[in-house]
Amino acid sequence: MMNDELAVLRKKLDDVNLDLLALINERGKLVQEIGKVKEKQGTKRFDPVRERDMLNVIADNNQGPFQDGTLQHLFKEIFKASLELQEDDMHKALLV
Amino acid sequence: MMNDELAVLRKKLDDVNLDLLALINERGKLVQEIGKVKEKQGTKRFDPVRERDMLNVIADNNQGPFQDGTLQHLFKEIFKASLELQEDDMHKALLV
């Protein structure tokens, strides 16, 4: 039946959503660790060259169906959220 | 050394980026399949109730460090890109 087909696909999508959630948070933890190392080094957190490199790697490894530009937009949003995470940690550290 | 520590963390981040890329594209393929089933059924592609449900599941399963609102923003961007993917398929089908 068509509705079963839709239900199966939706179940798969729900699983992928949870995998994505876990992976984005795993990425968040790594970015927090990187923030701490940079803090100790006195290095700036925002590194546009490193961001550009990561976006190029995304495009180079993209097998679709999303277009490079769409994926790069999504990753830029993830980068932005990650930088905010590091800034939150920084503020918390200052308040202690 | 501090720079080795940063290099190791960055390598891990690069790996997570590639996993994310693969997973977002896997999600894209599922959404394309769902679009085709809905097309056959004559169902509307955009389903705000289903989107809201998925966003609630994200918040319910979020273990951080990202806040619920940040993750929901990122997922909304992914949903938007997915809908555009379905619309592209629709246009292509019409042009054949």
Backbone of each chain as ProteinMPNN parsed JSONL, in Angstrom:
{"seq_chain_A": "MMNDELAVLRKKLDDVNLDLLALINERGKLVQEIGKVKEKQGTKRFDPVRERDMLNVIADNNQGPFQDGTLQHLFKEIFKASLELQEDDMHKALLV", "coords_chain_A": {"N_chain_A": [[0.84, -1.213, 0.0], [0.327, 2.304, -0.61], [0.328, 4.057, 1.613], [1.665, 2.592, 3.553], [4.142, 2.526, 2.388], [4.855, 5.203, 2.551], [4.879, 5.449, 5.323], [7.007, 3.769, 6.016], [9.154, 5.103, 4.78], [9.057, 7.491, 6.182], [9.682, 6.635, 8.764], [12.314, 5.868, 8.357], [13.338, 8.399, 7.811], [12.938, 9.665, 10.267], [14.773, 8.239, 11.816], [17.164, 9.014, 10.576], [17.076, 11.727, 11.172], [17.522, 11.651, 13.958], [20.076, 10.57, 14.023], [21.433, 12.635, 12.754], [21.013, 14.691, 14.614], [22.502, 13.671, 16.811], [25.042, 13.696, 15.678], [25.47, 16.386, 15.039], [25.508, 17.463, 17.599], [27.722, 16.079, 18.575], [29.646, 17.224, 16.986], [29.423, 19.781, 18.031], [30.509, 19.424, 20.603], [33.177, 18.859, 19.97], [33.907, 21.284, 18.835], [33.681, 22.904, 21.041], [35.801, 21.899, 22.546], [37.917, 22.584, 20.865], [37.664, 25.328, 21.031], [38.47, 25.731, 23.681], [41.168, 24.965, 23.593], [42.139, 26.901, 21.808], [41.649, 29.138, 23.318], [43.497, 28.828, 25.399], [45.758, 29.07, 23.883], [45.517, 31.608, 23.073], [44.562, 32.169, 20.586], [42.508, 33.46, 17.955], [39.034, 32.662, 17.819], [37.347, 32.626, 15.538], [38.044, 31.622, 12.317], [38.414, 32.4, 9.246], [39.757, 31.315, 7.017], [40.099, 28.62, 7.583], [37.37, 27.926, 7.704], [36.608, 28.356, 5.05], [38.193, 26.418, 3.813], [36.981, 24.098, 4.871], [34.463, 24.311, 3.717], [35.147, 24.025, 1.044], [36.017, 21.377, 1.033], [33.62, 20.107, 1.575], [32.172, 20.655, -0.808], [33.845, 19.327, -2.624], [33.487, 16.685, -1.909], [30.865, 16.17, -2.266], [28.181, 14.155, -3.176], [25.617, 14.526, -3.896], [21.978, 14.213, -3.366], [21.729, 16.975, -2.887], [22.664, 20.287, -3.879], [25.955, 21.766, -4.176], [26.013, 24.471, -3.25], [23.753, 24.614, -1.617], [24.386, 22.814, 0.431], [26.666, 24.051, 1.401], [25.539, 26.36, 2.393], [23.995, 25.263, 4.503], [26.051, 24.184, 6.099], [27.398, 26.546, 6.75], [25.541, 27.675, 8.457], [25.688, 25.829, 10.523], [28.347, 26.248, 11.305], [28.12, 28.869, 12.257], [26.398, 28.557, 14.436], [28.08, 27.008, 15.977], [30.182, 28.701, 16.583], [28.842, 30.496, 18.187], [28.351, 28.842, 20.31], [30.937, 28.488, 21.334], [31.376, 31.121, 22.094], [29.463, 31.429, 24.096], [30.525, 29.695, 26.03], [32.832, 31.078, 26.632], [31.797, 33.444, 27.73], [30.596, 32.342, 30.002], [32.874, 31.431, 31.314], [34.063, 33.838, 31.892], [32.315, 34.84, 33.731], [32.666, 33.296, 35.941]], "CA_chain_A": [[0.0, 0.0, 0.0], [1.044, 3.564, -0.688], [0.517, 4.645, 2.94], [2.721, 1.827, 4.213], [5.388, 2.984, 1.765], [5.133, 6.512, 3.154], [5.202, 5.221, 6.744], [8.364, 3.192, 6.074], [10.1, 6.173, 4.445], [9.061, 8.457, 7.293], [10.419, 6.006, 9.872], [13.742, 6.01, 8.005], [13.676, 9.816, 7.951], [13.028, 9.93, 11.717], [16.055, 7.683, 12.273], [18.233, 9.877, 10.065], [17.023, 12.965, 11.969], [18.164, 11.42, 15.265], [21.516, 10.431, 13.748], [21.924, 13.991, 12.485], [21.013, 15.378, 15.91], [23.645, 13.178, 17.585], [26.286, 14.098, 15.005], [25.622, 17.843, 15.188], [25.932, 17.693, 18.984], [29.101, 15.577, 18.681], [30.438, 18.297, 16.389], [29.405, 20.879, 19.005], [31.47, 19.123, 21.677], [34.529, 19.036, 19.406], [34.13, 22.721, 18.657], [33.935, 23.443, 22.385], [37.178, 21.528, 22.913], [38.807, 23.421, 20.049], [37.577, 26.668, 21.627], [39.288, 25.767, 24.906], [42.584, 24.94, 23.189], [42.455, 28.209, 21.235], [41.625, 30.057, 24.455], [44.796, 28.685, 26.066], [46.803, 29.564, 22.974], [45.275, 33.024, 22.763], [44.243, 32.276, 19.152], [41.129, 33.868, 17.654], [38.152, 31.521, 17.554], [36.868, 32.629, 14.16], [39.15, 31.439, 11.38], [37.741, 32.349, 7.937], [40.485, 30.458, 6.067], [39.723, 27.249, 7.958], [35.965, 27.756, 7.285], [36.605, 28.255, 3.582], [38.751, 25.09, 3.512], [35.976, 23.08, 5.186], [33.403, 24.421, 2.7], [35.68, 23.443, -0.199], [36.014, 19.92, 1.208], [32.207, 19.71, 1.431], [31.843, 20.662, -2.245], [34.654, 18.303, -3.308], [33.025, 15.345, -1.549], [29.409, 16.093, -2.404], [27.674, 13.226, -4.191], [24.222, 14.838, -4.118], [21.274, 15.05, -4.343], [21.786, 18.413, -2.642], [23.703, 21.005, -4.619], [27.064, 22.276, -3.35], [25.651, 25.738, -2.614], [22.78, 24.339, -0.552], [25.125, 22.191, 1.534], [27.555, 25.048, 1.992], [24.677, 27.225, 3.204], [23.671, 24.53, 5.735], [27.26, 24.11, 6.93], [27.67, 27.884, 7.3], [24.638, 27.831, 9.615], [26.261, 24.999, 11.597], [29.549, 26.954, 11.78], [27.681, 30.045, 13.008], [25.888, 28.057, 15.722], [29.231, 26.488, 16.716], [30.916, 29.863, 17.08], [28.032, 31.011, 19.292], [28.576, 27.899, 21.414], [32.237, 28.848, 21.913], [31.228, 32.426, 22.741], [28.725, 31.183, 25.347], [31.492, 29.116, 26.97], [33.738, 32.179, 26.964], [31.08, 34.314, 28.667], [30.448, 31.607, 31.263], [34.193, 31.416, 31.941], [34.318, 35.187, 32.418], [31.407, 35.084, 34.857], [33.035, 32.467, 37.093]], "C_chain_A": [[0.874, 1.261, 0.0], [1.329, 4.143, 0.704], [1.566, 3.92, 3.765], [4.08, 2.303, 3.714], [5.815, 4.314, 2.405], [5.563, 6.345, 4.617], [6.622, 4.682, 6.902], [9.406, 4.28, 5.813], [10.196, 7.188, 5.583], [9.816, 7.923, 8.503], [11.924, 6.145, 9.617], [14.208, 7.452, 8.207], [13.833, 10.189, 9.434], [14.361, 9.427, 12.28], [17.225, 8.563, 11.83], [18.262, 11.198, 10.845], [17.749, 12.793, 13.307], [19.674, 11.225, 15.114], [22.15, 11.803, 13.51], [22.038, 14.792, 13.779], [22.249, 14.98, 16.725], [24.962, 13.697, 17.003], [26.535, 15.602, 15.133], [26.074, 18.168, 16.616], [27.358, 17.191, 19.228], [30.056, 16.634, 18.128], [30.547, 19.482, 17.353], [30.426, 20.671, 20.117], [32.91, 19.316, 21.202], [34.874, 20.511, 19.291], [34.372, 23.389, 20.016], [35.358, 23.135, 22.841], [38.186, 22.388, 22.162], [38.844, 24.841, 20.617], [38.469, 26.794, 22.857], [40.777, 25.79, 24.582], [42.996, 26.314, 22.649], [42.528, 29.277, 22.328], [42.994, 30.044, 25.156], [45.919, 29.277, 25.227], [46.705, 31.061, 22.748], [44.993, 33.244, 21.28], [42.785, 32.707, 18.996], [40.288, 32.645, 17.333], [37.698, 31.472, 16.1], [38.041, 32.62, 13.197], [38.561, 31.272, 9.976], [38.433, 31.437, 6.925], [40.123, 28.99, 6.313], [38.261, 26.959, 7.537], [35.876, 27.542, 5.78], [37.126, 26.877, 3.156], [37.695, 24.006, 3.746], [34.853, 23.11, 4.14], [33.862, 23.839, 1.367], [35.665, 21.916, -0.134], [34.588, 19.371, 1.039], [31.851, 19.61, -0.058], [32.575, 19.535, -2.975], [34.131, 16.891, -3.064], [31.522, 15.157, -1.732], [28.979, 15.159, -3.539], [26.178, 13.427, -4.428], [23.271, 13.99, -3.291], [21.315, 16.555, -4.072], [22.912, 19.049, -3.453], [24.764, 21.546, -3.651], [26.651, 23.526, -2.562], [24.689, 25.551, -1.452], [23.496, 23.771, 0.667], [26.04, 23.206, 2.213], [26.765, 26.035, 2.849], [24.367, 26.551, 4.547], [24.889, 24.467, 6.666], [27.626, 25.476, 7.519], [26.8, 28.144, 8.521], [25.169, 27.025, 10.814], [27.504, 25.681, 12.183], [29.153, 28.117, 12.691], [27.206, 29.623, 14.397], [27.052, 27.59, 16.599], [30.044, 27.626, 17.335], [30.175, 30.468, 18.273], [28.203, 30.145, 20.539], [29.898, 28.226, 22.125], [32.143, 30.177, 22.665], [30.482, 32.302, 24.067], [29.671, 30.646, 26.418], [32.414, 30.194, 27.515], [33.087, 33.105, 27.994], [30.942, 33.656, 30.032], [31.768, 31.614, 32.028], [34.486, 32.78, 32.578], [33.49, 35.467, 33.662], [31.797, 34.31, 36.109], [33.995, 33.238, 38.001]], "O_chain_A": [[1.985, 1.279, 0.528], [2.42, 4.654, 0.958], [2.269, 4.529, 4.571], [5.029, 2.464, 4.482], [6.981, 4.511, 2.748], [6.486, 7.012, 5.085], [7.351, 5.087, 7.808], [10.409, 4.376, 6.521], [11.278, 7.679, 5.903], [10.51, 8.674, 9.188], [12.698, 6.486, 10.512], [15.308, 7.704, 8.699], [14.743, 10.931, 9.804], [14.992, 10.089, 13.103], [18.15, 8.823, 12.599], [19.333, 11.725, 11.143], [18.495, 13.673, 13.736], [20.452, 11.656, 15.964], [23.244, 12.094, 13.993], [23.032, 15.481, 14.011], [22.952, 15.836, 17.261], [25.872, 14.084, 17.736], [27.673, 16.037, 15.312], [26.919, 19.04, 16.821], [28.113, 17.796, 19.989], [31.111, 16.907, 18.698], [31.602, 20.104, 17.481], [31.117, 21.604, 20.526], [33.749, 19.858, 21.922], [35.987, 20.931, 19.608], [35.169, 24.322, 20.125], [36.034, 23.975, 23.434], [39.172, 22.859, 22.73], [39.898, 25.474, 20.679], [39.134, 27.81, 23.061], [41.551, 26.522, 25.198], [44.062, 26.828, 22.987], [43.352, 30.19, 22.273], [43.565, 31.09, 25.461], [46.868, 29.879, 25.73], [47.653, 31.706, 22.301], [45.156, 34.351, 20.768], [41.935, 32.356, 19.814], [40.746, 31.714, 16.672], [37.665, 30.401, 15.495], [38.914, 33.486, 13.247], [38.245, 30.158, 9.557], [37.772, 30.85, 6.069], [39.876, 28.228, 5.378], [37.963, 25.862, 7.065], [35.161, 26.661, 5.303], [36.573, 26.247, 2.254], [37.531, 23.105, 2.923], [34.354, 22.062, 3.729], [33.072, 23.233, 0.644], [35.342, 21.246, -1.115], [34.381, 18.315, 0.441], [31.298, 18.606, -0.507], [32.002, 18.869, -3.837], [34.303, 16.006, -3.901], [30.975, 14.108, -1.391], [29.357, 15.344, -4.696], [25.537, 12.605, -5.082], [23.731, 13.109, -2.565], [20.964, 17.339, -4.954], [23.959, 18.444, -3.682], [24.496, 21.753, -2.467], [26.907, 23.626, -1.362], [24.787, 26.235, -0.432], [23.245, 24.191, 1.797], [26.173, 23.221, 3.437], [27.24, 26.491, 3.888], [24.462, 27.182, 5.6], [24.766, 24.674, 7.873], [28.106, 25.558, 8.65], [27.245, 28.75, 9.496], [25.109, 27.476, 11.957], [27.697, 25.694, 13.398], [29.752, 28.332, 13.745], [27.557, 30.241, 15.401], [27.018, 27.756, 17.818], [30.526, 27.521, 18.463], [30.794, 30.898, 19.246], [28.202, 30.641, 21.666], [29.967, 28.238, 23.354], [32.743, 30.346, 23.726], [30.816, 32.976, 25.041], [29.629, 31.082, 27.568], [32.734, 30.218, 28.704], [33.707, 33.501, 28.98], [31.134, 34.288, 31.07], [31.781, 31.782, 33.248], [35.077, 32.864, 33.655], [33.901, 36.229, 34.537], [31.328, 34.614, 37.206], [34.427, 32.716, 39.029]]}, "seq_chain_B": "MMNDELAVLRKKLDDVNLDLLALINERGKLVQEIGKVKEKQGTKRFDPVRERDMLNVIADNNQGPFQDGTLQHLFKEIFKASLELQEDDMHKALLV", "coords_chain_B": {"N_chain_B": [[51.995, 18.578, 22.684], [50.374, 21.761, 22.194], [49.614, 22.487, 19.572], [49.521, 20.064, 18.251], [47.394, 18.937, 19.6], [45.319, 20.585, 18.744], [45.433, 19.961, 16.036], [44.666, 17.271, 16.051], [42.042, 17.447, 17.03], [40.909, 18.954, 14.994], [41.123, 17.196, 12.853], [39.338, 15.241, 13.697], [37.027, 16.789, 13.591], [36.886, 17.293, 10.845], [36.3, 14.715, 9.957], [33.779, 14.332, 11.123], [32.396, 16.317, 9.763], [32.327, 15.209, 7.168], [30.832, 12.92, 7.652], [28.441, 14.136, 8.379], [27.815, 15.428, 5.983], [27.347, 13.168, 4.316], [25.138, 12.095, 5.619], [23.224, 14.135, 5.497], [22.826, 14.21, 2.755], [21.862, 11.611, 2.418], [19.487, 11.876, 3.774], [18.344, 13.685, 2.022], [17.876, 12.067, -0.219], [15.926, 10.308, 0.778], [13.873, 12.118, 1.235], [13.355, 12.867, -1.355], [12.297, 10.447, -2.324], [10.023, 10.283, -0.711], [8.702, 12.515, -1.675], [8.061, 11.616, -4.251], [6.245, 9.535, -3.703], [4.22, 11.002, -2.468], [3.52, 12.581, -4.597], [2.354, 10.72, -6.344], [0.203, 10.079, -4.761], [-1.105, 12.437, -4.732], [-0.834, 14.117, -2.614], [-0.106, 17.029, -0.646], [3.197, 18.407, -0.622], [4.397, 19.963, 1.399], [4.09, 19.72, 4.829], [3.065, 21.01, 7.575], [2.366, 20.053, 10.132], [3.641, 17.599, 10.399], [6.283, 18.559, 10.221], [6.424, 20.091, 12.573], [6.095, 18.05, 14.457], [8.478, 16.608, 13.998], [10.346, 18.528, 14.807], [9.704, 18.697, 17.508], [10.464, 16.142, 18.356], [13.196, 16.348, 17.99], [13.869, 18.274, 19.977], [13.068, 16.828, 22.248], [14.916, 14.763, 22.283], [17.333, 15.933, 22.538], [20.576, 16.12, 23.746], [22.428, 18.053, 24.092], [25.65, 19.696, 23.364], [24.333, 21.836, 22.067], [21.628, 24.174, 22.144], [18.054, 23.582, 22.296], [16.589, 25.384, 20.64], [18.511, 26.296, 18.834], [19.174, 23.943, 17.472], [16.703, 23.349, 16.385], [16.428, 25.482, 14.669], [18.506, 24.885, 12.85], [17.562, 22.448, 11.821], [15.186, 23.338, 10.639], [16.246, 24.759, 8.519], [17.347, 22.652, 7.095], [14.993, 21.264, 6.466], [13.793, 23.148, 4.781], [15.585, 23.241, 2.637], [15.204, 20.649, 1.778], [12.589, 20.617, 0.908], [12.829, 22.286, -1.256], [14.345, 20.658, -2.841], [12.508, 18.659, -3.499], [10.749, 20.228, -4.94], [12.336, 20.949, -7.109], [12.6, 18.449, -8.352], [9.987, 18.065, -9.112], [9.617, 20.152, -10.971], [11.428, 19.3, -12.9], [10.195, 16.932, -13.681], [7.93, 17.946, -14.855], [8.983, 19.163, -17.055], [9.765, 17.148, -18.692]], "CA_chain_B": [[51.999, 19.985, 22.249], [49.078, 22.374, 21.963], [49.257, 22.466, 18.152], [49.132, 18.693, 17.935], [46.057, 18.775, 20.177], [44.42, 21.271, 17.811], [45.427, 19.205, 14.772], [43.886, 16.046, 16.28], [40.633, 17.85, 17.127], [40.474, 19.388, 13.658], [40.964, 15.981, 12.049], [38.053, 14.658, 14.126], [35.973, 17.665, 13.073], [36.794, 17.029, 9.401], [35.599, 13.434, 9.791], [32.362, 14.556, 11.452], [31.829, 17.075, 8.638], [32.053, 14.295, 6.048], [29.691, 12.084, 8.076], [27.255, 14.996, 8.287], [27.542, 15.581, 4.551], [26.76, 11.92, 3.819], [23.835, 11.905, 6.261], [22.297, 15.138, 4.946], [22.473, 13.753, 1.405], [21.016, 10.423, 2.584], [18.177, 12.444, 4.104], [17.825, 14.267, 0.784], [17.354, 10.984, -1.073], [14.672, 9.849, 1.402], [12.873, 13.163, 1.002], [12.976, 12.755, -2.776], [11.407, 9.292, -2.436], [8.751, 10.679, -0.091], [8.081, 13.425, -2.632], [7.48, 10.828, -5.359], [5.061, 8.835, -3.179], [3.178, 12.02, -2.269], [3.132, 12.985, -5.953], [1.417, 9.683, -6.816], [-0.998, 10.156, -3.923], [-1.725, 13.747, -4.863], [-0.754, 14.794, -1.309], [0.782, 18.206, -0.62], [4.537, 18.078, -0.125], [4.682, 20.639, 2.669], [3.198, 19.232, 5.874], [3.541, 21.726, 8.77], [2.159, 19.254, 11.35], [4.756, 16.646, 10.401], [7.502, 19.327, 10.541], [6.355, 20.431, 13.993], [6.362, 16.791, 15.172], [9.917, 16.292, 13.898], [11.068, 19.503, 15.645], [9.483, 18.3, 18.905], [11.297, 14.962, 18.606], [14.576, 16.865, 18.111], [14.011, 18.875, 21.307], [12.916, 15.773, 23.265], [16.077, 13.874, 22.279], [18.559, 16.728, 22.556], [21.424, 15.982, 24.933], [23.381, 19.152, 24.087], [25.655, 21.024, 23.985], [23.515, 22.86, 21.407], [20.305, 24.378, 22.731], [16.936, 23.125, 21.459], [16.225, 26.388, 19.643], [19.565, 26.316, 17.808], [19.023, 22.73, 16.669], [15.466, 23.459, 15.61], [16.739, 26.399, 13.567], [19.298, 24.147, 11.851], [16.682, 21.478, 11.16], [14.265, 24.076, 9.752], [17.014, 25.054, 7.297], [17.445, 21.38, 6.366], [13.648, 21.009, 5.916], [13.57, 24.087, 3.683], [16.398, 22.767, 1.508], [14.622, 19.387, 1.329], [11.38, 20.969, 0.164], [13.304, 22.822, -2.545], [14.792, 19.488, -3.61], [11.288, 18.041, -4.032], [10.196, 21.135, -5.952], [13.192, 20.808, -8.299], [12.217, 17.184, -9.0], [8.66, 18.321, -9.685], [9.816, 20.958, -12.177], [12.09, 18.456, -13.9], [9.18, 15.988, -14.168], [7.02, 18.695, -15.727], [9.702, 19.549, -18.28], [10.038, 15.951, -19.515]], "C_chain_B": [[50.592, 20.475, 21.942], [48.657, 22.283, 20.488], [48.882, 21.085, 17.662], [47.712, 18.433, 18.394], [45.019, 19.391, 19.228], [44.306, 20.48, 16.509], [44.572, 17.938, 14.899], [42.389, 16.37, 16.314], [40.081, 18.257, 15.764], [40.262, 18.203, 12.727], [39.629, 15.308, 12.389], [36.886, 15.465, 13.558], [35.776, 17.448, 11.567], [36.026, 15.738, 9.131], [34.103, 13.591, 10.059], [31.677, 15.34, 10.321], [31.445, 16.151, 7.485], [30.899, 13.342, 6.373], [28.382, 12.871, 7.966], [26.826, 15.172, 6.834], [26.822, 14.353, 4.006], [25.332, 11.749, 4.356], [22.797, 12.903, 5.727], [21.875, 14.718, 3.529], [21.604, 12.487, 1.443], [19.582, 10.869, 2.903], [17.518, 13.034, 2.857], [17.213, 13.214, -0.131], [16.027, 10.463, -0.541], [13.546, 10.841, 1.118], [12.43, 13.154, -0.465], [12.005, 11.587, -2.978], [10.026, 9.605, -1.868], [7.978, 11.604, -1.033], [7.397, 12.677, -3.768], [6.213, 10.103, -4.915], [3.908, 9.827, -3.02], [2.624, 12.495, -3.616], [2.075, 12.011, -6.503], [0.094, 9.759, -6.065], [-1.775, 11.447, -4.132], [-1.75, 14.514, -3.54], [0.186, 15.994, -1.418], [2.137, 17.826, -0.041], [4.815, 18.706, 1.233], [3.633, 20.25, 3.708], [3.656, 19.846, 7.204], [3.386, 20.913, 10.055], [3.306, 18.249, 11.513], [6.08, 17.355, 10.76], [7.56, 19.648, 12.032], [6.673, 19.196, 14.84], [7.86, 16.479, 15.174], [10.726, 17.24, 14.789], [10.895, 19.175, 17.13], [10.353, 17.102, 19.28], [12.763, 15.383, 18.796], [14.794, 17.412, 19.528], [13.974, 17.798, 22.399], [14.164, 14.902, 23.385], [17.407, 14.616, 22.366], [19.329, 16.571, 23.861], [22.525, 17.045, 24.982], [24.728, 18.786, 23.454], [24.791, 22.078, 23.285], [22.161, 22.958, 22.101], [19.219, 23.925, 21.751], [16.656, 24.097, 20.307], [17.232, 26.442, 18.498], [19.407, 25.122, 16.873], [17.767, 22.809, 15.813], [15.646, 24.422, 14.449], [17.495, 25.661, 12.457], [18.411, 23.149, 11.097], [15.661, 22.164, 10.238], [14.951, 24.41, 8.432], [17.144, 23.787, 6.433], [16.085, 21.041, 5.728], [13.406, 21.872, 4.681], [14.321, 23.63, 2.437], [15.787, 21.494, 0.92], [13.379, 19.635, 0.48], [11.761, 21.503, -1.22], [13.765, 21.688, -3.461], [13.582, 18.798, -4.261], [10.691, 18.91, -5.147], [11.005, 21.075, -7.245], [12.808, 19.556, -9.078], [10.901, 17.349, -9.748], [8.783, 19.106, -10.989], [10.428, 20.13, -13.294], [11.08, 17.497, -14.52], [8.243, 16.683, -15.142], [7.672, 19.018, -17.069], [9.941, 18.367, -19.208], [8.897, 15.744, -20.502]], "O_chain_B": [[49.735, 19.715, 21.492], [47.489, 22.034, 20.187], [48.04, 20.934, 16.777], [46.921, 17.802, 17.692], [43.98, 18.791, 18.951], [43.218, 20.346, 15.948], [43.846, 17.577, 13.973], [41.576, 15.669, 15.712], [38.94, 17.947, 15.423], [39.34, 18.2, 11.912], [38.893, 14.868, 11.505], [35.889, 14.902, 13.104], [34.647, 17.424, 11.076], [35.213, 15.663, 8.21], [33.269, 13.059, 9.326], [30.53, 15.065, 9.969], [30.372, 16.29, 6.898], [30.097, 12.999, 5.505], [27.359, 12.347, 7.524], [25.645, 15.079, 6.499], [25.808, 14.477, 3.319], [24.436, 11.312, 3.633], [21.634, 12.551, 5.531], [20.71, 14.855, 3.156], [20.719, 12.311, 0.605], [18.609, 10.324, 2.381], [16.31, 12.906, 2.653], [16.167, 13.437, -0.741], [15.104, 10.205, -1.315], [12.421, 10.454, 0.804], [11.264, 13.405, -0.77], [11.019, 11.709, -3.705], [9.001, 9.25, -2.45], [6.76, 11.49, -1.171], [6.303, 13.042, -4.198], [5.227, 10.058, -5.65], [2.77, 9.536, -3.387], [1.433, 12.772, -3.756], [1.051, 12.422, -7.049], [-0.979, 9.54, -6.628], [-2.945, 11.549, -3.762], [-2.555, 15.426, -3.35], [1.149, 15.974, -2.184], [2.228, 17.035, 0.899], [5.395, 18.069, 2.113], [2.435, 20.43, 3.49], [4.52, 19.29, 7.882], [4.189, 21.063, 10.976], [3.859, 18.073, 12.599], [6.893, 16.815, 11.51], [8.6, 19.498, 12.673], [7.42, 19.278, 15.815], [8.434, 16.133, 16.206], [11.675, 16.816, 15.447], [11.823, 19.351, 17.92], [10.91, 17.046, 20.377], [13.472, 14.846, 19.648], [15.769, 17.064, 20.195], [14.749, 17.848, 23.354], [14.445, 14.362, 24.455], [18.474, 14.008, 22.279], [18.809, 16.852, 24.941], [23.441, 16.961, 25.8], [24.909, 17.639, 23.045], [24.54, 23.131, 23.871], [21.619, 21.963, 22.581], [19.435, 23.89, 20.539], [16.506, 23.689, 19.156], [16.857, 26.613, 17.338], [19.492, 25.255, 15.653], [17.766, 22.387, 14.657], [15.089, 24.214, 13.371], [17.168, 25.793, 11.277], [18.506, 23.027, 9.876], [15.316, 21.63, 9.184], [14.336, 24.356, 7.367], [17.061, 23.846, 5.207], [16.032, 20.584, 4.586], [12.887, 21.401, 3.67], [13.779, 23.627, 1.332], [15.842, 21.28, -0.291], [13.145, 18.962, -0.523], [11.103, 21.211, -2.218], [13.603, 21.745, -4.68], [13.633, 18.406, -5.427], [10.199, 18.403, -6.154], [10.445, 21.14, -8.339], [12.702, 19.586, -10.304], [10.725, 16.846, -10.857], [8.142, 18.775, -11.986], [10.032, 20.223, -14.456], [11.095, 17.269, -15.729], [7.811, 16.092, -16.132], [6.994, 19.132, -18.09], [10.281, 18.552, -20.377], [8.925, 14.797, -21.288]]}, "name": "protein", "num_of_chains": 2, "seq": "MMNDELAVLRKKLDDVNLDLLALINERGKLVQEIGKVKEKQGTKRFDPVRERDMLNVIADNNQGPFQDGTLQHLFKEIFKASLELQEDDMHKALLVMMNDELAVLRKKLDDVNLDLLALINERGKLVQEIGKVKEKQGTKRFDPVRERDMLNVIADNNQGPFQDGTLQHLFKEIFKASLELQEDDMHKALLV"}
